[in-house]
Amino acid sequence: MHELNQFKNEVREWLQANCPESMRHPYRSDADICWGGVDFKFQSDDQQVWLRRMADKGWTAPGWPARYGGGGLNREQAKILKQEMKRISARPPMYSFGISMIGPALLKYGSEELKMQHLPPIVHGEIRWVQGYSEPNAGSDLASLQTRADDMGDHYLVNGSKIWTSYGDKGDWMFVLIRTDTLAPIHQGISLILFNMNTPGVTTRPILLISGKSPFTETFFENVRMEKSQVVGEANQGWTIAKYLLTHEREMIGDTGNLQSGAELLSSIAVKNLGLDNHRLANPALRTDIARFEIDEVCHQLTMERARDEIRTGVSLGPAASMFKYYGTELNKRRYELLMSVDSHEALNWAGAGNRDGLLPKLWLRSKGNSIEGGTSEIQLNIVAKRILGLPA
Ligand SMILES: Cc1cc2nc3c(=O)[nH]c(=O)nc-3n(C[C@H](O)[C@H](O)[C@H](O)COP(=O)(O)OP(=O)(O)OC[C@H]3O[C@@H](n4cnc5c(N)ncnc54)[C@H](O)[C@@H]3O)c2cc1C
């Protein structure tokens, strides 16, 4: 206990000295999020300094072993770091599919060479990773994927395409699911391979969304050379690893608190916009919905915290990730529906005016994608029914 208290004091002092003042506010827009990567343009010196200082401590990946650049913190220490960051509303120094997705898969299934090659650059935000799972005819039914590899001895030649690659045009490396054995049963002929997006034969094409933005690409492979040394785990055994990676993705997406650390409470925004009537929110219908939402959100966060404690003791989250993904993303959609109601007719002000930048309607529309990305709500409910409740298929 004494040691933990000492650690807490050290963390508090370190954050006080090293977290720039401008990094002690919640994200206001997408531009505030640091993704790292070869071509990432830092929004400010503070953003860059904050990432570097945290990465040098290994605290961008606090629980990863120190030999791979991580913080080497145990479960209590990692929790203290998170609490202390929250106490001063410190932003996460980076948002990274490397840390939340491929890193955990490498730690569990990767060879020592792959870990040493890829994990330290992830910790330092030097490489931005993207995910190549979905295909035009393989979304929910992911194992039907058709992008295929020809075996050329020490490498594969890959042909096919992926779709809905988030930030595909900004990625430095991709972790991709490829059919490396076309004759085996569908779950047994898939490999998870890592490759550099600059490899000849890789092209991306933007997909425009309703918001006018294009955070997605289609990604095409034409005779792309992928090294066998970059296969994670055994060749043709990628399906197990892909599912393990998905549990981490789903936990990340389901964590509603992740991007909203230190954000203003919905109830405070409502009070500002709608005013009070006899010390209570003036709109009784919204008052009930907002109270219910905030209670549900706290319960969700506490339940996730409990599950994380279990993970840190070595218990795998497994199918429970689907429960969190389902509940967290439905909650996030409720948050944006309520924010839109609280903002009344102003909410649809797309272009923005005065101090409003038109961000809310775009975030509201973006939230609709939460219950699709990483596997739809229907698919999560199927997993919960089958693997947690034990209902018949
Ligand atoms: C914001 C966002 C980001 C994404 N980023 C990436 C990324 O970076 N990389 C990547 O590879 N993919 C990404 N995706 C793709 C995502 O994983 C797929 O969209 C998702 O898995 C659903 O697949 P689909 O779009 O093919 O829909 P489909 O599988 O065609 O599903 C259509 C509808 O049918 C329902 N359905 C399908 N099968 C069943 C079933 N068995 N039982 C009940 N209902 C069913 C679904 O729930 C859905 O409502 C992203 C998607 C979004 C929205």
The ligand as a Gaussian input file, in Angstrom:
#p B3LYP/6-31G(d) Opt

LIG

0 1
 C      -17.047000       3.790000     -38.875000
 C      -16.594000       2.475000     -39.442000
 C      -15.230000       2.169000     -39.446000
 C      -14.797000       0.932000     -39.996000
 N      -13.451000       0.706000     -40.064000
 C      -13.012000      -0.456000     -40.611000
 C      -11.597000      -0.694000     -40.735000
 O      -10.764000       0.130000     -40.379000
 N      -11.208000      -1.851000     -41.283000
 C      -12.089000      -2.808000     -41.702000
 O      -11.653000      -3.869000     -42.144000
 N      -13.435000      -2.597000     -41.625000
 C      -13.918000      -1.446000     -41.091000
 N      -15.266000      -1.194000     -41.007000
 C      -16.205000      -2.175000     -41.575000
 C      -17.046000      -2.933000     -40.535000
 O      -16.252000      -3.856000     -39.823000
 C      -18.198000      -3.603000     -41.268000
 O      -19.003000      -2.561000     -41.822000
 C      -19.059000      -4.434000     -40.344000
 O      -18.368000      -5.578000     -39.896000
 C      -20.377000      -4.886000     -41.034000
 O      -20.118000      -5.486000     -42.262000
 P      -20.901000      -4.997000     -43.582000
 O      -20.768000      -3.515000     -43.667000
 O      -20.402000      -5.817000     -44.707000
 O      -22.432000      -5.301000     -43.305000
 P      -23.182000      -6.694000     -43.535000
 O      -22.359000      -7.791000     -42.951000
 O      -23.559000      -6.795000     -44.968000
 O      -24.467000      -6.506000     -42.665000
 C      -25.641000      -5.812000     -43.124000
 C      -26.709000      -5.903000     -42.052000
 O      -27.077000      -7.286000     -41.847000
 C      -26.971000      -7.640000     -40.472000
 N      -26.491000      -9.018000     -40.347000
 C      -25.500000      -9.600000     -41.064000
 N      -25.330000     -10.872000     -40.659000
 C      -26.198000     -11.092000     -39.640000
 C      -26.480000     -12.205000     -38.775000
 N      -25.810000     -13.351000     -38.887000
 N      -27.439000     -12.057000     -37.819000
 C      -28.116000     -10.875000     -37.701000
 N      -27.901000      -9.798000     -38.488000
 C      -26.951000      -9.896000     -39.436000
 C      -25.930000      -6.671000     -39.924000
 O      -26.090000      -6.516000     -38.522000
 C      -26.250000      -5.399000     -40.688000
 O      -27.303000      -4.713000     -40.076000
 C      -15.736000       0.015000     -40.494000
 C      -17.108000       0.325000     -40.475000
 C      -17.533000       1.552000     -39.962000
 C      -19.009000       1.881000     -39.984000

